[in-house]
Amino acid sequence: MEIKLNGKLWIEADGKKVIGPGRIELLERIQACGSIRQAALQMSMSYRQAWQMIDDMNTRLEAPVVISQRGGKGGGNAVITEQGEQVIAEFKMFYKKFQQFLLKNSPAINLKSSN
């Protein structure tokens, strides 16, 4: 049996998770399709859950990451702000370094299975 390090990475503010892989995916999907509703559907989550994640990030970070305009005749839209783009880029950089750390520091231990 091979042993390796594994873990999850997220960013906290005041002891509460603000940014993690799921929220980054949501931001990227909003960026790609311009819609919170469509991004939520693509991720199999409710619009309300997606909106709450965005509201949490917009409230707790220094500047909003998403600006949305309610639907109407032409439908609504959502735009990732410059702050949002920076959050995506920085998290991806941290995540890449985290994965490299895990790979580099995994123990070279092989355990025999007791079966």
C-alpha positions in Angstrom: 0.0 0.0 0.0 1.4 3.4 -1.0 1.1 6.3 1.4 0.9 9.9 0.2 0.0 13.3 1.6 -3.4 14.7 0.7 -5.3 17.7 1.7 -7.7 20.5 0.9 -7.0 24.2 0.5 -9.2 27.1 1.3 -8.8 30.7 2.5 -10.4 31.9 5.7 -11.2 35.4 7.0 -12.0 35.7 10.7 -12.0 31.9 11.1 -14.6 31.3 8.3 -14.0 29.9 4.8 -14.2 32.6 2.2 -12.5 31.0 -0.8 -12.2 27.4 -1.8 -12.2 25.2 -4.9 -16.0 25.2 -5.2 -16.3 29.0 -5.0 -13.5 29.4 -7.6 -15.3 27.0 -9.9 -18.5 29.1 -9.5 -16.6 32.3 -10.3 -15.0 30.7 -13.4 -18.4 29.4 -14.6 -20.0 32.8 -14.1 -17.1 34.4 -16.0 -17.6 31.9 -18.9 -21.4 32.2 -19.2 -22.2 35.6 -17.7 -25.0 34.2 -15.5 -25.2 33.1 -11.9 -28.2 30.9 -12.7 -26.5 29.1 -15.5 -23.3 28.7 -13.4 -25.4 27.2 -10.6 -27.1 24.8 -13.0 -23.8 23.6 -14.4 -22.6 22.9 -10.9 -25.9 21.2 -9.9 -26.6 23.7 -7.1 -29.5 26.0 -6.5 -29.4 29.6 -7.6 -30.0 30.5 -3.9 -26.9 28.6 -2.8 -24.8 30.2 -5.5 -26.1 33.6 -4.7 -25.3 33.2 -1.0 -21.7 32.1 -1.8 -21.3 35.2 -4.0 -22.9 37.5 -1.4 -20.6 36.1 1.3 -17.5 36.7 -0.9 -18.7 40.2 -1.9 -19.3 41.1 1.7 -16.2 39.6 3.3 -13.6 40.5 0.8 -12.2 44.0 0.3 -14.2 44.6 -2.9 -17.0 42.7 -4.7 -16.0 39.7 -6.9 -19.2 39.6 -8.8 -21.6 42.3 -10.0 -25.0 41.2 -11.1 -27.9 42.9 -12.8 -31.4 41.4 -12.2 -33.2 39.9 -15.1 -35.7 41.8 -17.1 -36.8 41.8 -20.7 -33.3 40.9 -21.9 -32.5 38.8 -18.9 -29.9 39.5 -16.2 -26.2 39.1 -16.3 -23.3 38.7 -14.0 -19.8 40.0 -14.4 -16.6 39.0 -12.5 -14.9 42.1 -11.3 -11.2 42.8 -11.4 -11.1 41.8 -7.7 -12.8 38.5 -8.7 -10.2 37.8 -11.4 -7.4 38.5 -8.9 -9.0 36.1 -6.4 -9.2 33.4 -9.1 -5.6 33.9 -10.1 -4.2 34.0 -6.6 -6.1 30.9 -5.4 -5.0 28.9 -8.5 -1.4 29.9 -7.7 -1.7 28.9 -4.1 -3.5 25.7 -5.1 -0.7 24.8 -7.6 2.0 25.4 -4.9 0.0 23.4 -2.4 -0.2 20.4 -4.8 3.5 20.7 -5.5 4.2 20.7 -1.7 2.1 17.6 -1.2 3.8 15.8 -4.1 7.3 16.8 -3.0 6.7 15.9 0.7 4.8 12.7 0.4 6.6 10.0 2.5 8.3 7.2 0.6 6.6 4.5 2.7 5.1 1.4 1.4 2.9 -0.6 3.8 2.0 -4.2 3.3 -1.6 -4.9 3.4 -2.7 -7.2 6.2 -5.2 -9.1 3.9 
